[in-house]
Amino acid sequence: MAIDDVEARRPVTAAEETPRRIWLCADDYGVSPAVNAAIRDLVLRGRLNASSVMVVAPSFTRSEARSLAMLNAGSRRVAIGLHLTLTAPYRPLTREFAPRRADAFPPRNDLLRATLLRRLDGGRIDAEVKAQVAAFTAAFGRAPDFIDGHLHVHLLPQVRDAVIAAAKEAGPDVWVRQCGTRGRLPQLSDPKGLFLDWLSRGFRRRARAAGVPANPAFAGTYTYADDADFAALFPRFLAGLPEAGLVMCHPGRVDAELERLEPLTHLREREYDYFLGDAFPRALAEHGLALA
């Protein structure tokens, strides 16, 4: 039998089929110069195709916005979204936003408690969400491609309605990030994933009723423990992802500004190094995936 005949009869593997295109989204653009530079580097290398921007972060400037937007000059490399931020140590853009602590947003747990008990003022939430969308539009000269949230605040009761309304108002192609899996529950060892999956059920229903598109599946949560092995974790995020599924990540380099603002520091370098290496494209190929 000729080699060509053998090749023709050999079963086609998943990796040899047309790859399913997914989003790999780096959160927190704007949080610090070192994180911003690392995200842009990965976009240029074709290792990221989405990033969400914290317009309330002190290191987010018009210059940083231009540097990211320029990566789409000539050909589109990266979807750029708004990373809605409503937690300390960042400060609101609107004077009326409440509750506050020392003129900053409340800590995450305080915001979570207030939203679950429906104690926030819907009008003030709506105004802050619109202000952050407007700040993004002023910086980039266009609406965001999508909206998600720092610490997933966009999924919270009260906040989610303002986010979905803002996305709908921004344009028919603006989508929102839901953080639920598809066809399977997160592992019991991932309590954050289980909580986000639960929150996303109501979020998806509301987005669908409003006619606002959302990603069909989500992955990327882990405990952020110091000993986390990102290289071992990442391929698990890819298992079963459908077309247009989204994997969240936080690559970056550490600088003084990042250490001042965020507890997630050196794990960002571990993620950045992984995406630079050969194991990352190999994992995509083995799961029959490619970046959109």
C-alpha positions in Angstrom: 0.0 0.0 0.0 1.4 3.4 -0.9 2.2 5.9 1.9 -0.4 8.3 0.5 -3.1 5.6 0.9 -2.1 5.0 4.5 -2.2 8.7 5.2 -5.6 9.0 3.6 -7.0 6.2 5.8 -5.4 7.4 9.0 -8.0 9.0 11.4 -7.7 12.8 11.6 -6.8 13.9 15.1 -8.5 16.9 16.9 -5.3 18.9 16.5 -5.3 18.4 12.7 -8.9 19.6 12.3 -9.6 23.3 11.7 -8.6 24.8 15.1 -11.3 26.3 17.3 -10.5 29.9 17.8 -10.5 31.2 21.4 -9.7 34.4 23.3 -6.7 34.6 25.6 -7.4 37.8 27.6 -4.8 39.5 29.8 -6.5 41.4 32.5 -5.3 44.6 34.3 -3.7 46.6 31.4 -3.0 50.0 33.0 -2.2 48.7 36.5 1.5 49.4 36.2 4.1 50.2 33.5 5.8 46.8 33.8 2.5 44.9 33.4 1.5 47.1 30.4 4.8 46.5 28.6 4.6 42.7 29.2 1.1 42.6 27.8 2.1 44.5 24.7 5.1 42.3 24.2 2.9 39.2 24.2 0.5 40.7 21.8 3.3 41.6 19.4 4.5 38.0 19.6 1.0 36.6 18.8 0.7 35.1 22.3 -2.3 37.1 23.4 -5.3 38.4 21.4 -7.3 40.3 24.0 -6.6 42.6 27.0 -8.9 44.5 29.3 -8.0 48.0 30.6 -8.3 49.5 34.0 -9.1 53.1 33.2 -9.1 54.1 37.0 -5.5 52.8 37.6 -3.0 55.6 38.2 -0.6 54.2 35.5 -3.3 54.2 32.8 -2.5 57.3 30.6 -3.3 58.4 27.1 0.3 57.4 26.2 -0.3 53.8 27.5 -3.6 53.7 25.6 -1.9 54.8 22.4 0.8 52.2 22.8 -1.8 49.4 23.1 -4.0 50.8 20.3 -1.1 51.1 17.9 -0.7 47.3 18.0 -3.8 47.1 15.8 -2.3 49.5 13.2 -2.3 47.7 9.8 -3.8 44.5 11.0 -5.9 43.7 14.0 -3.9 41.9 16.7 -5.8 42.4 19.9 -9.4 43.0 21.2 -9.3 45.8 23.8 -12.0 45.9 26.5 -12.9 47.7 29.6 -11.9 46.1 32.9 -14.5 47.7 35.1 -13.0 48.4 38.6 -15.1 49.0 41.7 -12.8 47.9 44.5 -10.0 49.5 46.6 -7.4 50.8 46.4 -8.7 52.4 43.2 -10.8 55.6 43.3 -14.1 56.2 41.6 -14.4 58.6 38.6 -17.8 59.9 39.9 -18.1 62.0 43.0 -21.4 60.4 44.0 -20.3 56.8 44.1 -20.8 55.1 47.5 -19.8 53.4 49.6 -16.3 54.7 49.8 -13.4 54.2 52.2 -10.8 57.0 52.4 -12.1 58.3 49.1 -11.5 55.0 47.4 -13.8 52.2 46.3 -14.7 49.7 49.1 -12.7 46.6 49.7 -13.9 43.6 47.7 -15.6 41.8 50.5 -17.6 44.9 51.5 -18.7 45.4 47.9 -19.7 41.8 47.6 -21.7 41.9 50.8 -23.5 45.1 49.8 -24.4 43.8 46.3 -25.7 40.4 47.6 -27.9 42.3 50.0 -28.9 44.8 47.3 -27.8 47.7 49.4 -26.1 49.8 46.7 -27.8 52.7 44.9 -28.4 51.6 41.4 -28.2 55.1 39.9 -24.7 55.6 41.4 -23.5 52.3 40.1 -24.9 53.1 36.7 -23.2 56.5 36.7 -19.8 55.0 37.6 -20.0 52.3 34.9 -20.9 54.9 32.3 -18.0 57.1 33.5 -15.5 54.3 33.0 -16.9 53.4 29.6 -16.6 57.1 28.7 -13.0 57.3 29.9 -12.2 54.3 27.8 -13.8 55.8 24.8 -12.0 59.1 25.3 -8.6 57.3 25.6 -9.0 55.0 22.6 -11.3 57.0 20.4 -13.9 54.2 20.3 -16.1 52.0 22.4 -14.5 48.9 24.1 -14.7 45.7 22.2 -16.0 44.0 25.4 -16.6 44.7 29.1 -15.4 42.5 32.0 -14.5 43.3 35.6 -11.6 43.5 38.0 -12.2 40.8 40.6 -15.2 39.9 38.4 -17.3 42.7 39.9 -19.3 43.0 36.7 -21.1 39.7 37.6 -22.4 41.0 40.9 -26.1 41.7 41.5 -26.9 45.4 40.9 -23.6 45.9 39.1 -24.5 43.4 36.3 -27.5 45.3 35.1 -25.5 48.5 34.7 -22.8 46.6 32.8 -25.2 44.9 30.4 -27.0 48.2 29.8 -23.7 50.0 29.1 -22.6 47.3 26.7 -25.9 47.5 24.8 -25.7 51.3 24.6 -22.0 51.2 23.5 -22.9 49.2 20.3 -24.2 46.0 18.9 -20.8 44.4 18.6 -19.8 45.0 22.2 -19.8 41.8 24.2 -19.6 41.0 27.9 -17.5 38.3 29.7 -19.5 35.7 31.5 -17.4 33.4 33.7 -19.3 30.1 33.6 -18.0 26.9 32.1 -19.8 25.0 29.4 -21.1 21.5 30.0 -19.1 20.9 33.2 -18.8 22.4 36.6 -15.4 23.7 37.9 -13.5 21.3 40.1 -14.3 21.3 43.8 -10.7 22.3 44.4 -11.5 25.6 42.6 -14.1 27.4 44.9 -13.6 30.7 43.0 -14.5 29.0 39.8 -17.7 27.5 41.4 -18.7 30.9 42.7 -18.2 32.6 39.4 -20.1 29.8 37.6 -23.0 30.4 39.9 -22.9 34.2 39.5 -22.7 33.8 35.7 -26.0 32.0 35.4 -28.0 35.1 36.2 -25.6 37.3 34.2 -26.0 35.2 31.1 -29.8 35.2 31.4 -29.8 39.0 31.6 -27.3 39.5 28.8 -29.3 37.1 26.5 -32.6 38.9 27.3 -31.0 42.3 26.5 -29.5 40.9 23.2 -25.9 41.5 24.4 -23.5 38.8 23.2 -21.2 36.9 25.6 -18.4 34.4 25.4 -19.8 30.8 25.4 -17.3 29.5 28.0 -14.7 30.6 30.4 -11.6 29.3 32.1 -8.5 30.5 33.9 -9.3 30.6 37.6 -6.9 29.2 40.2 -5.9 29.8 43.8 -2.9 32.2 43.1 -0.9 30.4 45.8 2.8 31.1 45.7 3.6 27.5 44.7 1.0 27.4 41.9 2.4 25.6 38.8 0.9 27.6 36.0 2.6 25.5 33.3 0.7 22.4 34.7 -2.5 24.3 35.2 -2.8 26.0 31.8 -3.5 23.0 29.6 -6.4 22.0 31.9 -8.0 25.4 31.2 -8.1 24.4 27.5 -9.9 21.1 27.9 -13.3 21.2 26.1 -13.2 24.9 25.2 -15.6 25.7 22.4 -15.2 28.2 19.6 -14.9 31.7 21.1 -14.3 30.4 24.6 -12.2 32.7 26.8 -9.2 32.0 29.0 -8.4 34.7 31.5 -4.8 35.4 32.4 -2.6 37.9 34.3 0.9 38.0 32.7 3.3 40.8 33.6 6.5 41.9 35.1 6.8 43.2 38.7 7.5 46.9 39.5 7.0 49.1 42.5 3.6 50.3 41.3 2.3 46.8 41.0 3.5 45.9 44.4 1.9 49.0 45.8 -1.5 48.3 44.3 -2.0 44.5 43.9 -1.4 41.3 45.9 -0.9 39.3 42.7 2.7 40.0 41.7 5.3 37.3 41.0 2.8 34.9 39.7 2.3 37.3 36.8 5.9 36.7 35.9 5.4 33.0 35.9 2.4 33.4 33.5 4.4 35.8 31.3 7.3 33.3 31.0 5.0 30.5 30.2 3.3 32.4 27.3 6.8 33.2 26.0 7.8 29.6 25.9 7.3 26.7 23.5 4.9 24.8 25.9 2.1 27.3 25.3 1.6 26.9 21.5 2.1 23.2 21.9 -0.7 23.1 24.4 -3.0 25.0 22.1 -2.2 22.6 19.2 -2.7 19.5 21.3 -6.3 20.7 22.2 -7.1 21.8 18.6 -7.2 25.5 19.5 -5.8 28.7 18.1 -6.0 32.3 19.1 -8.9 34.1 17.3 
